[in-house]
Amino acid sequence: MAMEDATQEHLENAEHAEHAAHEGNPFLTTVSVTIAVLAVLAATVGSFESLETAEAINDKSEAAYLQNKASDQWSFFQAKSIKKNSYEIAAAMGGPGTGQFQAAAKRNEADGVEIQAKATEFEKQVDEKLRDSDVREHRHHVLTFAVTLLHISIAVATLSIITHGKRWPWIGSLALGALGVIAAGFAYV
């Protein structure tokens, strides 16, 4: 549902509630207040849903960025390894520069160990961000279900107003609203 549609839906429900309040029926006033409370809960849960979605996307973006950094480090590690091997070959050939070639090979090997550690650390961070994203995506799905229950509960409560005070829609809306709040709570368990 688009943001504008959700806003329009809440305005229509508020209009029904306003008409009910003018009738002077205390039960319909209670239903009107219930609709207002359910609308606030739906908006709140919807905001949490949007935040979780944004954070899931952000975590995936950070994971991609960190994966690029890890790939860069692995490429750098390979370059150091090639240089080390080239210096070892040059040193094995003997000659006046043998000592320098051996030192350069050891230096490139030491650099490679450090670079490999950085690459491995970046990969751990990638895995962590992907796990975080999965958790946030799960929350998003649960919150989507919860906000849907809350929207349905608002519509059902409105039936009490339309039917001029029948209680069963209001009771049903309370049950659906409670289920929506419970579902929203389960998103964070």
HELIX and SHEET records of a PDB file:
HELIX    1   1 MET A    3  HIS A   22  1                                  20    
HELIX    2   2 PRO A   26  ALA A   92  1                                  67    
HELIX    3   3 THR A   98  ILE A  162  1                                  65    
HELIX    4   4 ARG A  167  PHE A  186  1                                  20    
END                                                                             
